[in-house]
Amino acid sequence: MDVDAYLSRIGADRPAAPTADALRDLHLAHLLAVPFENLSVHLPERITLDEDALFDKVVRGRRGGFCYELNGLFAALLRELGFSVTLLAGRVFSGRWGAPFDHLALRVDLEEPWLADVGFGRFARHPLRLTACEPQTDPEGEFLVLDAADGDIEVRHNGEPAYLVEQRPRALADFAPSCWWQATSPDSHFTQNVLTSIFTPSGRVTLVGNTLIETVDGKSAKRDLNPEEALEAYRVHFGITMNEAPALGHFPAPGLRPFPN
């Protein structure tokens, strides 16, 4: 991996040592530079869970991605910098618990274990202590890490369940079937909307379809954009340059067989 190119992409300095402070700085820098987005599902583009392919997309192509891509690649960067990283399979809560492997999060072992996640949309800006019993305060709210059944860990955000993670180590390839389902199934959240979102120092910017949502200090403003304005929003807010904005429903990517209805 070209570590210097990756660090340049996120505007971060190379840490002198793998420490908790260094992890915190890298985590925040990543969130402020790399958007959470599902554009590949609708362009369409093949999503390949391979570190070289992800590096080409996120670093060289200056794109974003969803959890498998962003956390998968961030794990590779952390390992190159001397961190001990484990991929964890998660289940997202959206009214009910989702299927296993519908999220990928990271455990980073230092003097104590930390939960790192740069691929969950609105979530903690800073890594969370995995063994903390008390609530953890973050610019995005209050987080609580709890023991759950079967040795799992439940993460709550402002009192509401966010996701469960297993503690069994996983390989990036283990997430390929779930990634394929997320990118192709008509029941997937990611095939039902075109979404790009990124943190800013004072909030976040999100583009859902042609609706731009800008949140500053907890206050949100929405406005609908025409196609030319949407392309400009991709460029200005997310650093993504395209000739044509992706349209809802342009899936699956070439070579991916769609799920039946």
N, C-alpha and C positions, 0 to 999 in steps of 0.2 A: 504494500500500500504506500502511496505517496502521502505520508503523514503531513508534510508541510502544506501540500495542496488542500488537504482536508481542513487543516487548522486555518488556512487562509479563507476557505469557503465560509467558515463560521466566525471568522474574526477573532480567533483565540490564539494566545501564545502557547508554545510548548511548555508544559509544566516541568519543573525541575525534578519532581518525584511524584509517584502516584499517591496522593493524599486526599483526605476528605474535602479540603478547600479546593484542590485542583479539580476534583470531580464536580463540585458545585459550580465552579466557574465554567467548565466545559459544558455542563448540562444547560445552564442558562444561555450561554452563547449559541448553542445548537438551536434552542427554542426560538431565539430572536432572529436567526438567520435562515432556517430551513422550514418551509411550510409543511403543515399536514395537508395532504391533498390526495384526491382519488382520480385525477385527470387521466391516468393511464387506462382506467376502466372504460372511459368514454371517447378517447381519441381515435381509435383504440391502439394500445401498445401492449406488448407482452410484458408481464411482470415476472421477472426471474429472480428467485431468492438465491443469488450467488453474489459473493462479496465484490467480485470484479465488476459484474453488471450493475450492482447497486452503486458502486463508486462512480461508474461512468454516468449514471443517471443523476445522482444527487450532487456530486462534486463537479465533474466535468460538464454535465448538462445543466447544472444549477437549477435542479428541480427539487421537489419534495417527494412525499410518498405517504403510505399509511404505516401502521405499527410494525408489520413484518419487515418492511424496508428500512424505516428510520431507526428502530431499535436494533435491528440486525446489523446495520452498518455502523451505528454508534458503538455497539459491542466490539466490533473489529478494531475501531479506532482506539478504544480504551485498552484493549489487549496490546496493541502496538506501543502504547504509552506505559505499559507495565502494570496495568490493573488486572486483578483477577475477576473475571466476569462469567456469570452463568445465565443462560437464557431460560426464562420461566414461561410456561404456558398459562394463560389466564382465561377466565370466563367473565364477560362483561355483563353488568346488571342493567337491563333496560325494561323495567317492569317485572322481569323474571331473569333468572340466570341463563346466560347464553350457553352455547355448546363449548366443550373443551377446545382449546387452541384458537378461540376467536380473538385472542389478544396475545401479544408477545411483550413481556416486560423483562427487566434486567435486575439481577442481584449482583452487587459489586461488594466484594469482601475486602475490607480494610481492617482497622482495629476493631470495627464492628461491621455488620452487614448493612448495606444500603439498598433501597429500591430506587432505581433510575428508570425514567420513562420519558422519552422525547417523542413518543408516537401515539398520544391518546387525546389529541385535541386539547380541550380545556382541562388541565390537570395541574399538578404542582410544578412550580417553576424550579424548585430545588429538589434534590434527592431526599427521600424520606428514610428515617432510621427504621429498619425492619424489626428491631427488638424493643422499640420504645413502647411503653404501656400508656403513656400520657398522650393527649392530643398534641399534634405538631402544627404550629402556625406557619403559614406560607402566604406570600402576596395574593395567591388565588383562593385563600380561605383556610379552613381548619381540616386537617387530615388525621385519621385514626387508623392504626394498623392493629388488627385483632387476630388472635388464633381462631381458626375455623375447624370444621369437621375434617377428618381424614388427613390432618397435618397441613391443610391449606392455610393460606393467609388472606384475610379479607381487608380490603382498603376502603375506607369511607371518606367521603368528601362532604364537608358541612353537614355531617350526620346521616347522609344518604349513602347506600352502597354504591361503590364505583366498579370494583371488580374483585374476583378471587384469583389468586395465583397458587399453583402447585409449587412445591419446593424441589421436585425432581429435576435434575439438569436435562436440558433438551438441546438438540442440534438445530441449526437453522433449517435444514432440509425437512425436519419433522413438521414444520408449519406449512409446507408446500400444498398439501391437500386443502387445508382451510383457506389459504391464500387464493387458490384456484376457485373455491366456492364463493368467496367474497367478491371476486372479480367477475363471476359469470352467472351466478344464480339470480333470478328475478326476485327472490326473497331476501337477497342481501341488501343491507342498508346502503352499500356503496354503489349498487346499480340503480338505485332509486333517486339519487340526487348527484349533482356535480358540485363538489365542495373543495374549497381551498381556504385555509385559515392559518394565521401566524400571530405569535405574540409580538407585542410592541412594549417599549419600556413602561407605558402607562395603561396598557390594556391589550387589545387584540383587534385584528382586522379579519373579517370573514367574507368570502364571496360564495353565496349559494345560488347556483344558476346565474342569473343576472342581477341579483339583489346584493348590494354591498352593505355590510353591517360594520360600523366602526364604533368600538367601545373605548372610551377614555375615562379613567377614574370611576369606573362602574356605571357610567351613563352611555347608553347605546343610541345610535342614530342609523336609520335605514334609508336607502334610496335605490330605486330601480334604475338600471343602466341600459342603454342601447348597446348593440353589439360592438360598436367602435369604442365606446366608453368601457365596456367590459375588458376588451383587449388591453386598453391602457391601464386599467386597474390591475390586471395580472402583472403587467410590467412594473408599475410603480410600487405596488404594495408587496408583491411576492417575488419580484425579480425574474418572472417567467415571460419569455417572449415567444409569441405564437402568431401565425398568420391568420388563424381562424380559431375562435373559442370552441372548446368541446361542447357537443350537444348531448343532452340526455338521451340514453337509449342506444348509443353507438357501442354496443358490446355484443358478443365477446371479442377479445383480441384475436388476430389471425392465429389459427392453429389451436384455439381453445374451443372445445365443443360445449355449447350451451346446455344448461340443465333443462329438462322438460318442464312444462308448466304443470 
